Amino acid sequence: MSRISVRGFAVASATAVTTVGAVVGVASGDPQSSNQNFETTAADATLLADIPMGQQAQVQVSSLAEQADAQAAAADATARKAAEEDARIQAAQTAQAKKDAADAQAKKEAEAKERAEKEKEEREKAERASRDAARDSASTSFAQQSSYTVAQVQAIARQIVPAGQFQCFSNIVQRESTWNYKAENPSSGAYGLVQALPANKMATAGGDWRTNPATQIKWGLSYMNERYGSPCGAWSFWLDNRWY
């Protein structure tokens, strides 16, 4: 209850008392006394309202405490809401920062992968060009002979096969034909240094495939590159399967 309410309560009480007094005065036949009692009681009621005492004071203190509690609760709720909003904004900013970082990393990795693929493609293109050049050079550097020694055949192979792939190529030829360019499998018909099957597939490298080791080497290298990526790829397969 507010101070105004308390004051109203006092005034109302005084009014009631005065009214009773007035009635008594009228009944006693003393109108003047009734008027004086009315004025005195009204004045006393005003003074009581101005100076809270007893129950009136307790009501005022309780009302002020309730107001303070309500204000404190409202302030806490406002502060809590503001803190929750700040936390939400911070979480959203953190999530966005992580997403941006992840996108940037993914883009960086994609660009690096693309560069690596381009470099690999260019490298393979250069190797093919080198192999083709070496193959063409070998086919013209050695005049065809009626026969070739193992050393001569190996010398031709070294000019045709890239240096980094020669040992793998040699491993396969050694096991397939022991470097005999006229080796023939009586059961399957496989023929030559790399044991082509059917043998006439080597005609794509030259019509002299039966007697020219350079032609057989060119075809064998092309076959290994196309099917296994390189002679070393073919050798790896051969080790696992004993054929290629």
BELBEL-V644419 format. One record per residue. PHI is phi in degrees with one decimal (999 if undefined). PSI is psi in radians with two decimals (* if undefined). OMEGA is omega as a letter, one per 40 degrees, with the letter a starting at -180 (NA if undefined). Layout:
BEGIN
PHI PSI OMEGA
PHI PSI OMEGA
END
This chain:
BEGIN
999 2.31 a
-78.8 2.99 i
-63.1 -0.67 i
-62.9 -0.70 i
-64.9 -0.70 i
-63.9 -0.77 i
-61.0 -0.73 i
-61.5 -0.69 i
-62.4 -0.74 i
-64.9 -0.77 a
-62.8 -0.76 i
-61.7 -0.70 i
-65.4 -0.76 i
-62.7 -0.67 i
-62.6 -0.70 i
-65.6 -0.75 i
-63.5 -0.76 a
-62.8 -0.70 i
-61.3 -0.72 i
-64.3 -0.76 i
-61.1 -0.68 a
-65.2 -0.71 i
-63.8 -0.72 i
-64.1 -0.71 i
-61.9 -0.77 a
-62.9 -0.69 a
-67.3 -0.54 a
-83.1 -0.13 i
81.9 0.41 i
-122.1 1.43 a
-60.2 -0.68 a
-63.6 -0.75 i
-62.1 -0.64 i
-64.3 -0.76 a
-65.4 -0.73 a
-64.0 -0.75 i
-61.4 -0.70 i
-60.9 -0.84 a
-66.4 -0.78 a
-62.1 -0.78 a
-65.3 -0.69 i
-62.7 -0.75 i
-64.3 -0.77 i
-61.9 -0.69 i
-62.8 -0.68 i
-63.7 -0.75 i
-64.2 -0.70 i
-64.0 -0.67 i
-67.7 -0.63 a
-70.5 -0.47 a
-121.7 1.62 a
-62.9 2.39 i
-142.3 2.75 i
55.9 -2.19 a
-64.8 -0.62 i
-61.2 -0.76 a
-64.5 -0.74 i
-60.8 -0.71 i
-62.3 -0.75 a
-65.1 -0.79 a
-61.8 -0.76 i
-61.8 -0.72 a
-64.4 -0.74 i
-65.3 -0.68 i
-64.5 -0.73 i
-63.4 -0.71 i
-63.5 -0.74 i
-63.2 -0.75 i
-62.4 -0.73 i
-63.6 -0.74 i
-65.6 -0.73 i
-63.8 -0.74 i
-62.9 -0.72 i
-64.0 -0.72 i
-64.7 -0.73 i
-62.3 -0.75 i
-63.6 -0.72 i
-64.2 -0.78 a
-64.2 -0.72 i
-64.2 -0.72 i
-64.9 -0.73 i
-64.4 -0.72 i
-64.1 -0.73 i
-63.8 -0.69 i
-67.2 -0.72 i
-61.8 -0.74 i
-64.1 -0.70 i
-63.8 -0.77 i
-63.8 -0.75 a
-63.2 -0.73 i
-63.5 -0.71 i
-65.2 -0.72 i
-66.2 -0.71 i
-64.3 -0.76 i
-62.3 -0.71 i
-66.4 -0.70 i
-62.8 -0.72 i
-64.9 -0.71 i
-64.0 -0.76 i
-62.0 -0.74 i
-64.1 -0.72 i
-65.3 -0.72 i
-63.5 -0.73 a
-64.7 -0.71 i
-66.1 -0.73 i
-63.1 -0.72 i
-64.2 -0.72 i
-63.3 -0.75 i
-67.1 -0.66 i
-64.9 -0.72 i
-65.7 -0.71 i
-64.0 -0.71 i
-64.4 -0.72 i
-63.6 -0.74 i
-62.9 -0.73 a
-63.2 -0.71 i
-65.1 -0.71 i
-65.0 -0.74 i
-64.0 -0.70 i
-64.4 -0.75 i
-62.6 -0.75 i
-65.9 -0.69 i
-64.3 -0.77 i
-64.6 -0.65 i
-63.6 -0.74 i
-65.6 -0.68 i
-65.2 -0.70 i
-63.4 -0.72 i
-63.8 -0.68 i
-66.6 -0.73 i
-64.4 -0.74 a
-62.6 -0.72 a
-65.4 -0.74 i
-66.2 -0.69 i
-62.7 -0.79 a
-65.3 -0.65 i
-66.0 -0.71 a
-65.2 -0.65 a
-68.7 -0.37 i
-103.1 -0.31 a
-77.8 -0.49 a
-111.4 2.04 i
-72.0 2.49 a
-65.4 2.39 a
-117.2 2.93 i
-74.1 -0.45 i
-157.4 2.82 a
-136.2 2.50 i
-83.4 2.90 i
-59.6 -0.73 a
-61.8 -0.72 i
-65.6 -0.73 i
-63.9 -0.75 i
-64.8 -0.63 i
-64.3 -0.69 i
-64.5 -0.77 a
-60.9 -0.66 i
-64.9 -0.48 i
-81.7 -0.41 a
-94.1 -0.75 a
-85.9 2.34 i
-54.8 2.51 a
-56.0 -0.72 a
-70.9 -0.22 a
-111.5 -0.08 a
-63.6 -0.76 a
-62.4 -0.71 i
-64.6 -0.74 i
-60.4 -0.78 a
-63.8 -0.67 i
-59.6 -0.73 a
-69.1 -0.82 a
-62.2 -0.70 a
-59.7 -0.69 a
-83.2 -0.44 a
-84.8 -0.67 a
-143.1 0.00 a
50.7 0.67 i
64.5 0.50 i
-98.3 1.89 a
-72.5 -0.14 i
-108.7 0.22 a
-65.8 2.37 a
-136.7 2.35 i
-87.3 2.02 a
-66.3 -0.38 a
-85.4 -0.83 a
-98.7 -0.42 a
89.7 0.06 i
-59.6 2.52 a
-140.6 2.62 i
87.3 -3.00 a
-57.3 -0.76 a
-103.1 0.12 i
53.8 1.04 i
-66.7 2.43 i
-140.2 2.08 e
-68.1 2.73 a
-61.5 -0.62 a
-70.1 -0.06 i
-61.1 -0.47 a
-70.3 -0.16 i
-63.4 -0.37 i
-66.2 -0.34 i
-96.7 -0.25 i
162.0 2.58 a
-71.7 -0.26 a
-96.5 0.50 a
-61.5 -0.43 a
-73.2 -0.53 a
-120.7 -0.14 a
-110.6 1.93 a
-64.1 -0.51 i
-62.0 -0.71 i
-64.2 -0.74 i
-64.7 -0.70 a
-65.6 -0.75 i
-60.2 -0.78 a
-66.2 -0.78 a
-60.5 -0.73 i
-65.0 -0.74 i
-62.5 -0.74 i
-61.8 -0.81 a
-64.3 -0.69 i
-66.6 -0.76 a
-71.9 -0.68 a
-89.2 -0.62 a
-121.0 -0.01 i
91.9 -0.46 a
-176.7 2.91 i
-60.5 -0.59 i
-69.3 -0.58 i
-66.2 -0.69 i
-66.5 -0.68 i
-65.5 -0.69 i
-61.1 -0.74 i
-65.4 -0.71 a
-61.2 -0.70 a
-62.5 -0.60 a
-81.1 -0.47 a
-122.7 -0.22 a
65.0 0.35 i
-158.5 2.94 a
-146.1 * NA
END
